[in-house]
Amino acid sequence: MMAKLNPADNRIPPLGELNAEALKHLDDMKGELDEAMLDLDALERLGLDQSRLKERIEWGFKAREVILKRFGEKK
């Protein structure tokens, strides 16, 4: 009979890690995405359709979050 293993012992590490330069770039990216959201607010006040741009910016926020969670610094 096979012994049961602790699930924590079976964790597979991610394919890679982010170096300090990549982490800084992702931090900077948040500022750029925040600024883009402000630009979208201005376009909306002018009455322009910004729905597709908004989808892309929201995707950027989500992608940044997923990358940092999986490949970022472990605390």
mmCIF file of the N, C-alpha and C atoms, coordinates in Angstrom:
data_MODEL
# 
_entry.id   MODEL 
# 
loop_
_atom_site.group_PDB 
_atom_site.id 
_atom_site.type_symbol 
_atom_site.label_atom_id 
_atom_site.label_alt_id 
_atom_site.label_comp_id 
_atom_site.label_asym_id 
_atom_site.label_entity_id 
_atom_site.label_seq_id 
_atom_site.pdbx_PDB_ins_code 
_atom_site.Cartn_x 
_atom_site.Cartn_y 
_atom_site.Cartn_z 
_atom_site.occupancy 
_atom_site.B_iso_or_equiv 
_atom_site.pdbx_formal_charge 
_atom_site.auth_seq_id 
_atom_site.auth_comp_id 
_atom_site.auth_asym_id 
_atom_site.auth_atom_id 
_atom_site.pdbx_PDB_model_num 
ATOM 1   N N  . MET A 1 1  ? 0.838   -1.169 0.000   1.00 0.00 ? 1  MET A N  1 
ATOM 2   C CA . MET A 1 1  ? 0.000   0.000  0.000   1.00 0.00 ? 1  MET A CA 1 
ATOM 3   C C  . MET A 1 1  ? 0.892   1.245  0.000   1.00 0.00 ? 1  MET A C  1 
ATOM 4   N N  . MET A 1 2  ? 0.490   2.202  -0.762  1.00 0.00 ? 2  MET A N  1 
ATOM 5   C CA . MET A 1 2  ? 1.269   3.420  -0.901  1.00 0.00 ? 2  MET A CA 1 
ATOM 6   C C  . MET A 1 2  ? 0.969   4.387  0.251   1.00 0.00 ? 2  MET A C  1 
ATOM 7   N N  . ALA A 1 3  ? 1.995   4.978  0.799   1.00 0.00 ? 3  ALA A N  1 
ATOM 8   C CA . ALA A 1 3  ? 1.809   5.941  1.892   1.00 0.00 ? 3  ALA A CA 1 
ATOM 9   C C  . ALA A 1 3  ? 1.212   7.226  1.342   1.00 0.00 ? 3  ALA A C  1 
ATOM 10  N N  . LYS A 1 4  ? 0.334   7.848  2.141   1.00 0.00 ? 4  LYS A N  1 
ATOM 11  C CA . LYS A 1 4  ? -0.261  9.120  1.730   1.00 0.00 ? 4  LYS A CA 1 
ATOM 12  C C  . LYS A 1 4  ? 0.758   10.232 1.935   1.00 0.00 ? 4  LYS A C  1 
ATOM 13  N N  . LEU A 1 5  ? 0.845   11.085 0.950   1.00 0.00 ? 5  LEU A N  1 
ATOM 14  C CA . LEU A 1 5  ? 1.785   12.204 1.019   1.00 0.00 ? 5  LEU A CA 1 
ATOM 15  C C  . LEU A 1 5  ? 1.061   13.475 1.425   1.00 0.00 ? 5  LEU A C  1 
ATOM 16  N N  . ASN A 1 6  ? 1.753   14.293 2.127   1.00 0.00 ? 6  ASN A N  1 
ATOM 17  C CA . ASN A 1 6  ? 1.222   15.605 2.489   1.00 0.00 ? 6  ASN A CA 1 
ATOM 18  C C  . ASN A 1 6  ? 1.114   16.443 1.217   1.00 0.00 ? 6  ASN A C  1 
ATOM 19  N N  . PRO A 1 7  ? -0.058  17.032 0.909   1.00 0.00 ? 7  PRO A N  1 
ATOM 20  C CA . PRO A 1 7  ? -0.201  17.819 -0.323  1.00 0.00 ? 7  PRO A CA 1 
ATOM 21  C C  . PRO A 1 7  ? 0.840   18.929 -0.441  1.00 0.00 ? 7  PRO A C  1 
ATOM 22  N N  . ALA A 1 8  ? 1.276   19.484 0.674   1.00 0.00 ? 8  ALA A N  1 
ATOM 23  C CA . ALA A 1 8  ? 2.279   20.548 0.627   1.00 0.00 ? 8  ALA A CA 1 
ATOM 24  C C  . ALA A 1 8  ? 3.608   20.029 0.084   1.00 0.00 ? 8  ALA A C  1 
ATOM 25  N N  . ASP A 1 9  ? 3.882   18.744 0.274   1.00 0.00 ? 9  ASP A N  1 
ATOM 26  C CA . ASP A 1 9  ? 5.126   18.154 -0.210  1.00 0.00 ? 9  ASP A CA 1 
ATOM 27  C C  . ASP A 1 9  ? 5.107   17.938 -1.724  1.00 0.00 ? 9  ASP A C  1 
ATOM 28  N N  . ASN A 1 10 ? 3.940   17.955 -2.319  1.00 0.00 ? 10 ASN A N  1 
ATOM 29  C CA . ASN A 1 10 ? 3.805   17.680 -3.749  1.00 0.00 ? 10 ASN A CA 1 
ATOM 30  C C  . ASN A 1 10 ? 3.748   18.934 -4.599  1.00 0.00 ? 10 ASN A C  1 
ATOM 31  N N  . ARG A 1 11 ? 3.927   20.105 -4.012  1.00 0.00 ? 11 ARG A N  1 
ATOM 32  C CA . ARG A 1 11 ? 3.824   21.332 -4.795  1.00 0.00 ? 11 ARG A CA 1 
ATOM 33  C C  . ARG A 1 11 ? 4.926   21.394 -5.843  1.00 0.00 ? 11 ARG A C  1 
ATOM 34  N N  . ILE A 1 12 ? 4.528   21.776 -7.012  1.00 0.00 ? 12 ILE A N  1 
ATOM 35  C CA . ILE A 1 12 ? 5.486   21.949 -8.097  1.00 0.00 ? 12 ILE A CA 1 
ATOM 36  C C  . ILE A 1 12 ? 5.795   23.435 -8.209  1.00 0.00 ? 12 ILE A C  1 
ATOM 37  N N  . PRO A 1 13 ? 7.062   23.802 -8.230  1.00 0.00 ? 13 PRO A N  1 
ATOM 38  C CA . PRO A 1 13 ? 7.392   25.232 -8.330  1.00 0.00 ? 13 PRO A CA 1 
ATOM 39  C C  . PRO A 1 13 ? 6.991   25.785 -9.702  1.00 0.00 ? 13 PRO A C  1 
ATOM 40  N N  . PRO A 1 14 ? 6.753   27.082 -9.801  1.00 0.00 ? 14 PRO A N  1 
ATOM 41  C CA . PRO A 1 14 ? 6.406   27.666 -11.100 1.00 0.00 ? 14 PRO A CA 1 
ATOM 42  C C  . PRO A 1 14 ? 7.553   27.496 -12.093 1.00 0.00 ? 14 PRO A C  1 
ATOM 43  N N  . LEU A 1 15 ? 7.259   27.694 -13.356 1.00 0.00 ? 15 LEU A N  1 
ATOM 44  C CA . LEU A 1 15 ? 8.271   27.520 -14.398 1.00 0.00 ? 15 LEU A CA 1 
ATOM 45  C C  . LEU A 1 15 ? 9.446   28.483 -14.253 1.00 0.00 ? 15 LEU A C  1 
ATOM 46  N N  . GLY A 1 16 ? 9.208   29.604 -13.626 1.00 0.00 ? 16 GLY A N  1 
ATOM 47  C CA . GLY A 1 16 ? 10.265  30.581 -13.477 1.00 0.00 ? 16 GLY A CA 1 
ATOM 48  C C  . GLY A 1 16 ? 9.938   31.583 -12.390 1.00 0.00 ? 16 GLY A C  1 
ATOM 49  N N  . GLU A 1 17 ? 10.821  32.515 -12.209 1.00 0.00 ? 17 GLU A N  1 
ATOM 50  C CA . GLU A 1 17 ? 10.630  33.583 -11.241 1.00 0.00 ? 17 GLU A CA 1 
ATOM 51  C C  . GLU A 1 17 ? 10.866  34.910 -11.934 1.00 0.00 ? 17 GLU A C  1 
ATOM 52  N N  . LEU A 1 18 ? 10.330  35.946 -11.348 1.00 0.00 ? 18 LEU A N  1 
ATOM 53  C CA . LEU A 1 18 ? 10.543  37.286 -11.882 1.00 0.00 ? 18 LEU A CA 1 
ATOM 54  C C  . LEU A 1 18 ? 11.748  37.908 -11.192 1.00 0.00 ? 18 LEU A C  1 
ATOM 55  N N  . ASN A 1 19 ? 12.630  38.490 -11.983 1.00 0.00 ? 19 ASN A N  1 
ATOM 56  C CA . ASN A 1 19 ? 13.770  39.168 -11.375 1.00 0.00 ? 19 ASN A CA 1 
ATOM 57  C C  . ASN A 1 19 ? 13.349  40.570 -10.924 1.00 0.00 ? 19 ASN A C  1 
ATOM 58  N N  . ALA A 1 20 ? 14.252  41.274 -10.282 1.00 0.00 ? 20 ALA A N  1 
ATOM 59  C CA . ALA A 1 20 ? 13.938  42.592 -9.736  1.00 0.00 ? 20 ALA A CA 1 
ATOM 60  C C  . ALA A 1 20 ? 13.507  43.571 -10.829 1.00 0.00 ? 20 ALA A C  1 
ATOM 61  N N  . GLU A 1 21 ? 14.119  43.478 -11.997 1.00 0.00 ? 21 GLU A N  1 
ATOM 62  C CA . GLU A 1 21 ? 13.768  44.383 -13.103 1.00 0.00 ? 21 GLU A CA 1 
ATOM 63  C C  . GLU A 1 21 ? 12.331  44.135 -13.581 1.00 0.00 ? 21 GLU A C  1 
ATOM 64  N N  . ALA A 1 22 ? 11.947  42.875 -13.684 1.00 0.00 ? 22 ALA A N  1 
ATOM 65  C CA . ALA A 1 22 ? 10.591  42.543 -14.117 1.00 0.00 ? 22 ALA A CA 1 
ATOM 66  C C  . ALA A 1 22 ? 9.564   42.985 -13.080 1.00 0.00 ? 22 ALA A C  1 
ATOM 67  N N  . LEU A 1 23 ? 9.877   42.794 -11.796 1.00 0.00 ? 23 LEU A N  1 
ATOM 68  C CA . LEU A 1 23 ? 8.972   43.236 -10.736 1.00 0.00 ? 23 LEU A CA 1 
ATOM 69  C C  . LEU A 1 23 ? 8.794   44.752 -10.767 1.00 0.00 ? 23 LEU A C  1 
ATOM 70  N N  . LYS A 1 24 ? 9.894   45.480 -11.014 1.00 0.00 ? 24 LYS A N  1 
ATOM 71  C CA . LYS A 1 24 ? 9.802   46.942 -11.106 1.00 0.00 ? 24 LYS A CA 1 
ATOM 72  C C  . LYS A 1 24 ? 8.937   47.341 -12.294 1.00 0.00 ? 24 LYS A C  1 
ATOM 73  N N  . HIS A 1 25 ? 9.095   46.644 -13.402 1.00 0.00 ? 25 HIS A N  1 
ATOM 74  C CA . HIS A 1 25 ? 8.291   46.938 -14.586 1.00 0.00 ? 25 HIS A CA 1 
ATOM 75  C C  . HIS A 1 25 ? 6.801   46.714 -14.300 1.00 0.00 ? 25 HIS A C  1 
ATOM 76  N N  . LEU A 1 26 ? 6.475   45.649 -13.585 1.00 0.00 ? 26 LEU A N  1 
ATOM 77  C CA . LEU A 1 26 ? 5.083   45.387 -13.239 1.00 0.00 ? 26 LEU A CA 1 
ATOM 78  C C  . LEU A 1 26 ? 4.539   46.434 -12.270 1.00 0.00 ? 26 LEU A C  1 
ATOM 79  N N  . ASP A 1 27 ? 5.380   46.917 -11.366 1.00 0.00 ? 27 ASP A N  1 
ATOM 80  C CA . ASP A 1 27 ? 4.967   48.009 -10.478 1.00 0.00 ? 27 ASP A CA 1 
ATOM 81  C C  . ASP A 1 27 ? 4.685   49.274 -11.287 1.00 0.00 ? 27 ASP A C  1 
ATOM 82  N N  . ASP A 1 28 ? 5.577   49.579 -12.230 1.00 0.00 ? 28 ASP A N  1 
ATOM 83  C CA . ASP A 1 28 ? 5.381   50.750 -13.088 1.00 0.00 ? 28 ASP A CA 1 
ATOM 84  C C  . ASP A 1 28 ? 4.131   50.606 -13.941 1.00 0.00 ? 28 ASP A C  1 
ATOM 85  N N  . MET A 1 29 ? 3.858   49.376 -14.366 1.00 0.00 ? 29 MET A N  1 
ATOM 86  C CA . MET A 1 29 ? 2.698   49.115 -15.212 1.00 0.00 ? 29 MET A CA 1 
ATOM 87  C C  . MET A 1 29 ? 1.396   49.486 -14.501 1.00 0.00 ? 29 MET A C  1 
ATOM 88  N N  . LYS A 1 30 ? 1.342   49.279 -13.194 1.00 0.00 ? 30 LYS A N  1 
ATOM 89  C CA . LYS A 1 30 ? 0.130   49.631 -12.451 1.00 0.00 ? 30 LYS A CA 1 
ATOM 90  C C  . LYS A 1 30 ? -0.137  51.122 -12.570 1.00 0.00 ? 30 LYS A C  1 
ATOM 91  N N  . GLY A 1 31 ? 0.904   51.938 -12.458 1.00 0.00 ? 31 GLY A N  1 
ATOM 92  C CA . GLY A 1 31 ? 0.730   53.377 -12.612 1.00 0.00 ? 31 GLY A CA 1 
ATOM 93  C C  . GLY A 1 31 ? 0.237   53.747 -14.002 1.00 0.00 ? 31 GLY A C  1 
ATOM 94  N N  . GLU A 1 32 ? 0.757   53.074 -15.000 1.00 0.00 ? 32 GLU A N  1 
ATOM 95  C CA . GLU A 1 32 ? 0.331   53.337 -16.375 1.00 0.00 ? 32 GLU A CA 1 
ATOM 96  C C  . GLU A 1 32 ? -1.132  52.939 -16.583 1.00 0.00 ? 32 GLU A C  1 
ATOM 97  N N  . LEU A 1 33 ? -1.526  51.813 -16.010 1.00 0.00 ? 33 LEU A N  1 
ATOM 98  C CA . LEU A 1 33 ? -2.918  51.381 -16.129 1.00 0.00 ? 33 LEU A CA 1 
ATOM 99  C C  . LEU A 1 33 ? -3.855  52.334 -15.389 1.00 0.00 ? 33 LEU A C  1 
ATOM 100 N N  . ASP A 1 34 ? -3.437  52.802 -14.221 1.00 0.00 ? 34 ASP A N  1 
ATOM 101 C CA . ASP A 1 34 ? -4.245  53.779 -13.478 1.00 0.00 ? 34 ASP A CA 1 
ATOM 102 C C  . ASP A 1 34 ? -4.421  55.063 -14.291 1.00 0.00 ? 34 ASP A C  1 
ATOM 103 N N  . GLU A 1 35 ? -3.352  55.501 -14.928 1.00 0.00 ? 35 GLU A N  1 
ATOM 104 C CA . GLU A 1 35 ? -3.408  56.714 -15.753 1.00 0.00 ? 35 GLU A CA 1 
ATOM 105 C C  . GLU A 1 35 ? -4.325  56.505 -16.957 1.00 0.00 ? 35 GLU A C  1 
ATOM 106 N N  . ALA A 1 36 ? -4.273  55.317 -17.548 1.00 0.00 ? 36 ALA A N  1 
ATOM 107 C CA . ALA A 1 36 ? -5.136  55.011 -18.690 1.00 0.00 ? 36 ALA A CA 1 
ATOM 108 C C  . ALA A 1 36 ? -6.611  55.036 -18.282 1.00 0.00 ? 36 ALA A C  1 
ATOM 109 N N  . MET A 1 37 ? -6.909  54.580 -17.070 1.00 0.00 ? 37 MET A N  1 
ATOM 110 C CA . MET A 1 37 ? -8.302  54.630 -16.586 1.00 0.00 ? 37 MET A CA 1 
ATOM 111 C C  . MET A 1 37 ? -8.772  56.074 -16.451 1.00 0.00 ? 37 MET A C  1 
ATOM 112 N N  . LEU A 1 38 ? -7.896  56.959 -16.001 1.00 0.00 ? 38 LEU A N  1 
ATOM 113 C CA . LEU A 1 38 ? -8.255  58.378 -15.920 1.00 0.00 ? 38 LEU A CA 1 
ATOM 114 C C  . LEU A 1 38 ? -8.527  58.947 -17.312 1.00 0.00 ? 38 LEU A C  1 
ATOM 115 N N  . ASP A 1 39 ? -7.720  58.524 -18.283 1.00 0.00 ? 39 ASP A N  1 
ATOM 116 C CA . ASP A 1 39 ? -7.944  58.968 -19.665 1.00 0.00 ? 39 ASP A CA 1 
ATOM 117 C C  . ASP A 1 39 ? -9.298  58.482 -20.178 1.00 0.00 ? 39 ASP A C  1 
ATOM 118 N N  . LEU A 1 40 ? -9.660  57.258 -19.827 1.00 0.00 ? 40 LEU A N  1 
ATOM 119 C CA . LEU A 1 40 ? -10.962 56.733 -20.246 1.00 0.00 ? 40 LEU A CA 1 
ATOM 120 C C  . LEU A 1 40 ? -12.109 57.533 -19.631 1.00 0.00 ? 40 LEU A C  1 
ATOM 121 N N  . ASP A 1 41 ? -11.941 57.941 -18.391 1.00 0.00 ? 41 ASP A N  1 
ATOM 122 C CA . ASP A 1 41 ? -12.962 58.773 -17.755 1.00 0.00 ? 41 ASP A CA 1 
ATOM 123 C C  . ASP A 1 41 ? -13.155 60.068 -18.531 1.00 0.00 ? 41 ASP A C  1 
ATOM 124 N N  . ALA A 1 42 ? -12.044 60.647 -18.985 1.00 0.00 ? 42 ALA A N  1 
ATOM 125 C CA . ALA A 1 42 ? -12.136 61.882 -19.763 1.00 0.00 ? 42 ALA A CA 1 
ATOM 126 C C  . ALA A 1 42 ? -12.866 61.632 -21.084 1.00 0.00 ? 42 ALA A C  1 
ATOM 127 N N  . LEU A 1 43 ? -12.550 60.522 -21.757 1.00 0.00 ? 43 LEU A N  1 
ATOM 128 C CA . LEU A 1 43 ? -13.231 60.191 -23.017 1.00 0.00 ? 43 LEU A CA 1 
ATOM 129 C C  . LEU A 1 43 ? -14.724 59.978 -22.792 1.00 0.00 ? 43 LEU A C  1 
ATOM 130 N N  . GLU A 1 44 ? -15.063 59.353 -21.674 1.00 0.00 ? 44 GLU A N  1 
ATOM 131 C CA . GLU A 1 44 ? -16.473 59.121 -21.364 1.00 0.00 ? 44 GLU A CA 1 
ATOM 132 C C  . GLU A 1 44 ? -17.196 60.457 -21.152 1.00 0.00 ? 44 GLU A C  1 
ATOM 133 N N  . ARG A 1 45 ? -16.545 61.383 -20.461 1.00 0.00 ? 45 ARG A N  1 
ATOM 134 C CA . ARG A 1 45 ? -17.167 62.694 -20.248 1.00 0.00 ? 45 ARG A CA 1 
ATOM 135 C C  . ARG A 1 45 ? -17.385 63.440 -21.560 1.00 0.00 ? 45 ARG A C  1 
ATOM 136 N N  . LEU A 1 46 ? -16.556 63.139 -22.560 1.00 0.00 ? 46 LEU A N  1 
ATOM 137 C CA . LEU A 1 46 ? -16.732 63.746 -23.882 1.00 0.00 ? 46 LEU A CA 1 
ATOM 138 C C  . LEU A 1 46 ? -17.790 63.019 -24.709 1.00 0.00 ? 46 LEU A C  1 
ATOM 139 N N  . GLY A 1 47 ? -18.268 61.908 -24.203 1.00 0.00 ? 47 GLY A N  1 
ATOM 140 C CA . GLY A 1 47 ? -19.309 61.167 -24.901 1.00 0.00 ? 47 GLY A CA 1 
ATOM 141 C C  . GLY A 1 47 ? -18.782 60.160 -25.901 1.00 0.00 ? 47 GLY A C  1 
ATOM 142 N N  . LEU A 1 48 ? -17.501 59.839 -25.837 1.00 0.00 ? 48 LEU A N  1 
ATOM 143 C CA . LEU A 1 48 ? -16.926 58.873 -26.767 1.00 0.00 ? 48 LEU A CA 1 
ATOM 144 C C  . LEU A 1 48 ? -17.032 57.453 -26.218 1.00 0.00 ? 48 LEU A C  1 
ATOM 145 N N  . ASP A 1 49 ? -17.211 56.499 -27.121 1.00 0.00 ? 49 ASP A N  1 
ATOM 146 C CA . ASP A 1 49 ? -17.297 55.099 -26.725 1.00 0.00 ? 49 ASP A CA 1 
ATOM 147 C C  . ASP A 1 49 ? -15.891 54.591 -26.413 1.00 0.00 ? 49 ASP A C  1 
ATOM 148 N N  . GLN A 1 50 ? -15.680 54.156 -25.197 1.00 0.00 ? 50 GLN A N  1 
ATOM 149 C CA . GLN A 1 50 ? -14.377 53.675 -24.781 1.00 0.00 ? 50 GLN A CA 1 
ATOM 150 C C  . GLN A 1 50 ? -14.462 52.241 -24.254 1.00 0.00 ? 50 GLN A C  1 
ATOM 151 N N  . SER A 1 51 ? -15.547 51.536 -24.591 1.00 0.00 ? 51 SER A N  1 
ATOM 152 C CA . SER A 1 51 ? -15.792 50.208 -24.025 1.00 0.00 ? 51 SER A CA 1 
ATOM 153 C C  . SER A 1 51 ? -14.683 49.198 -24.368 1.00 0.00 ? 51 SER A C  1 
ATOM 154 N N  . ARG A 1 52 ? -14.221 49.183 -25.612 1.00 0.00 ? 52 ARG A N  1 
ATOM 155 C CA . ARG A 1 52 ? -13.169 48.226 -25.995 1.00 0.00 ? 52 ARG A CA 1 
ATOM 156 C C  . ARG A 1 52 ? -11.848 48.562 -25.317 1.00 0.00 ? 52 ARG A C  1 
ATOM 157 N N  . LEU A 1 53 ? -11.551 49.852 -25.218 1.00 0.00 ? 53 LEU A N  1 
ATOM 158 C CA . LEU A 1 53 ? -10.330 50.257 -24.524 1.00 0.00 ? 53 LEU A CA 1 
ATOM 159 C C  . LEU A 1 53 ? -10.399 49.872 -23.052 1.00 0.00 ? 53 LEU A C  1 
ATOM 160 N N  . LYS A 1 54 ? -11.567 50.044 -22.463 1.00 0.00 ? 54 LYS A N  1 
ATOM 161 C CA . LYS A 1 54 ? -11.746 49.703 -21.056 1.00 0.00 ? 54 LYS A CA 1 
ATOM 162 C C  . LYS A 1 54 ? -11.541 48.208 -20.830 1.00 0.00 ? 54 LYS A C  1 
ATOM 163 N N  . GLU A 1 55 ? -12.043 47.376 -21.730 1.00 0.00 ? 55 GLU A N  1 
ATOM 164 C CA . GLU A 1 55 ? -11.841 45.930 -21.623 1.00 0.00 ? 55 GLU A CA 1 
ATOM 165 C C  . GLU A 1 55 ? -10.357 45.578 -21.632 1.00 0.00 ? 55 GLU A C  1 
ATOM 166 N N  . ARG A 1 56 ? -9.609  46.225 -22.497 1.00 0.00 ? 56 ARG A N  1 
ATOM 167 C CA . ARG A 1 56 ? -8.173  45.943 -22.602 1.00 0.00 ? 56 ARG A CA 1 
ATOM 168 C C  . ARG A 1 56 ? -7.426  46.376 -21.344 1.00 0.00 ? 56 ARG A C  1 
ATOM 169 N N  . ILE A 1 57 ? -7.795  47.511 -20.800 1.00 0.00 ? 57 ILE A N  1 
ATOM 170 C CA . ILE A 1 57 ? -7.136  47.989 -19.582 1.00 0.00 ? 57 ILE A CA 1 
ATOM 171 C C  . ILE A 1 57 ? -7.486  47.083 -18.406 1.00 0.00 ? 57 ILE A C  1 
ATOM 172 N N  . GLU A 1 58 ? -8.734  46.661 -18.316 1.00 0.00 ? 58 GLU A N  1 
ATOM 173 C CA . GLU A 1 58 ? -9.121  45.739 -17.249 1.00 0.00 ? 58 GLU A CA 1 
ATOM 174 C C  . GLU A 1 58 ? -8.379  44.419 -17.389 1.00 0.00 ? 58 GLU A C  1 
ATOM 175 N N  . TRP A 1 59 ? -8.168  43.964 -18.632 1.00 0.00 ? 59 TRP A N  1 
ATOM 176 C CA . TRP A 1 59 ? -7.389  42.757 -18.860 1.00 0.00 ? 59 TRP A CA 1 
ATOM 177 C C  . TRP A 1 59 ? -5.956  42.966 -18.374 1.00 0.00 ? 59 TRP A C  1 
ATOM 178 N N  . GLY A 1 60 ? -5.410  44.155 -18.601 1.00 0.00 ? 60 GLY A N  1 
ATOM 179 C CA . GLY A 1 60 ? -4.056  44.462 -18.142 1.00 0.00 ? 60 GLY A CA 1 
ATOM 180 C C  . GLY A 1 60 ? -3.936  44.367 -16.634 1.00 0.00 ? 60 GLY A C  1 
ATOM 181 N N  . PHE A 1 61 ? -4.923  44.897 -15.908 1.00 0.00 ? 61 PHE A N  1 
ATOM 182 C CA . PHE A 1 61 ? -4.928  44.789 -14.452 1.00 0.00 ? 61 PHE A CA 1 
ATOM 183 C C  . PHE A 1 61 ? -4.962  43.323 -14.023 1.00 0.00 ? 61 PHE A C  1 
ATOM 184 N N  . LYS A 1 62 ? -5.818  42.539 -14.667 1.00 0.00 ? 62 LYS A N  1 
ATOM 185 C CA . LYS A 1 62 ? -5.969  41.126 -14.316 1.00 0.00 ? 62 LYS A CA 1 
ATOM 186 C C  . LYS A 1 62 ? -4.696  40.352 -14.635 1.00 0.00 ? 62 LYS A C  1 
ATOM 187 N N  . ALA A 1 63 ? -4.105  40.596 -15.800 1.00 0.00 ? 63 ALA A N  1 
ATOM 188 C CA . ALA A 1 63 ? -2.880  39.906 -16.190 1.00 0.00 ? 63 ALA A CA 1 
ATOM 189 C C  . ALA A 1 63 ? -1.752  40.215 -15.210 1.00 0.00 ? 63 ALA A C  1 
ATOM 190 N N  . ARG A 1 64 ? -1.632  41.468 -14.821 1.00 0.00 ? 64 ARG A N  1 
ATOM 191 C CA . ARG A 1 64 ? -0.607  41.875 -13.863 1.00 0.00 ? 64 ARG A CA 1 
ATOM 192 C C  . ARG A 1 64 ? -0.798  41.134 -12.535 1.00 0.00 ? 64 ARG A C  1 
ATOM 193 N N  . GLU A 1 65 ? -2.039  41.074 -12.082 1.00 0.00 ? 65 GLU A N  1 
ATOM 194 C CA . GLU A 1 65 ? -2.355  40.406 -10.820 1.00 0.00 ? 65 GLU A CA 1 
ATOM 195 C C  . GLU A 1 65 ? -1.993  38.914 -10.879 1.00 0.00 ? 65 GLU A C  1 
ATOM 196 N N  . VAL A 1 66 ? -2.370  38.246 -11.959 1.00 0.00 ? 66 VAL A N  1 
ATOM 197 C CA . VAL A 1 66 ? -2.105  36.814 -12.099 1.00 0.00 ? 66 VAL A CA 1 
ATOM 198 C C  . VAL A 1 66 ? -0.596  36.554 -12.168 1.00 0.00 ? 66 VAL A C  1 
ATOM 199 N N  . ILE A 1 67 ? 0.128   37.346 -12.932 1.00 0.00 ? 67 ILE A N  1 
ATOM 200 C CA . ILE A 1 67 ? 1.576   37.168 -13.070 1.00 0.00 ? 67 ILE A CA 1 
ATOM 201 C C  . ILE A 1 67 ? 2.266   37.360 -11.724 1.00 0.00 ? 67 ILE A C  1 
ATOM 202 N N  . LEU A 1 68 ? 1.900   38.408 -11.012 1.00 0.00 ? 68 LEU A N  1 
ATOM 203 C CA . LEU A 1 68 ? 2.527   38.645 -9.710  1.00 0.00 ? 68 LEU A CA 1 
ATOM 204 C C  . LEU A 1 68 ? 2.197   37.541 -8.716  1.00 0.00 ? 68 LEU A C  1 
ATOM 205 N N  . LYS A 1 69 ? 0.961   37.062 -8.748  1.00 0.00 ? 69 LYS A N  1 
ATOM 206 C CA . LYS A 1 69 ? 0.554   36.022 -7.802  1.00 0.00 ? 69 LYS A CA 1 
ATOM 207 C C  . LYS A 1 69 ? 1.319   34.728 -8.067  1.00 0.00 ? 69 LYS A C  1 
ATOM 208 N N  . ARG A 1 70 ? 1.471   34.365 -9.309  1.00 0.00 ? 70 ARG A N  1 
ATOM 209 C CA . ARG A 1 70 ? 2.102   33.088 -9.638  1.00 0.00 ? 70 ARG A CA 1 
ATOM 210 C C  . ARG A 1 70 ? 3.631   33.160 -9.677  1.00 0.00 ? 70 ARG A C  1 
ATOM 211 N N  . PHE A 1 71 ? 4.180   34.227 -10.236 1.00 0.00 ? 71 PHE A N  1 
ATOM 212 C CA . PHE A 1 71 ? 5.623   34.284 -10.464 1.00 0.00 ? 71 PHE A CA 1 
ATOM 213 C C  . PHE A 1 71 ? 6.349   35.332 -9.628  1.00 0.00 ? 71 PHE A C  1 
ATOM 214 N N  . GLY A 1 72 ? 5.613   36.115 -8.836  1.00 0.00 ? 72 GLY A N  1 
ATOM 215 C CA . GLY A 1 72 ? 6.224   37.181 -8.061  1.00 0.00 ? 72 GLY A CA 1 
ATOM 216 C C  . GLY A 1 72 ? 6.956   36.667 -6.833  1.00 0.00 ? 72 GLY A C  1 
ATOM 217 N N  . GLU A 1 73 ? 7.441   37.601 -6.057  1.00 0.00 ? 73 GLU A N  1 
ATOM 218 C CA . GLU A 1 73 ? 8.182   37.250 -4.844  1.00 0.00 ? 73 GLU A CA 1 
ATOM 219 C C  . GLU A 1 73 ? 7.272   36.516 -3.868  1.00 0.00 ? 73 GLU A C  1 
ATOM 220 N N  . LYS A 1 74 ? 7.800   35.473 -3.282  1.00 0.00 ? 74 LYS A N  1 
ATOM 221 C CA . LYS A 1 74 ? 7.061   34.718 -2.278  1.00 0.00 ? 74 LYS A CA 1 
ATOM 222 C C  . LYS A 1 74 ? 7.332   35.345 -0.917  1.00 0.00 ? 74 LYS A C  1 
ATOM 223 N N  . LYS A 1 75 ? 6.269   35.622 -0.195  1.00 0.00 ? 75 LYS A N  1 
ATOM 224 C CA . LYS A 1 75 ? 6.442   36.273 1.112   1.00 0.00 ? 75 LYS A CA 1 
ATOM 225 C C  . LYS A 1 75 ? 6.294   35.294 2.230   1.00 0.00 ? 75 LYS A C  1 
# 
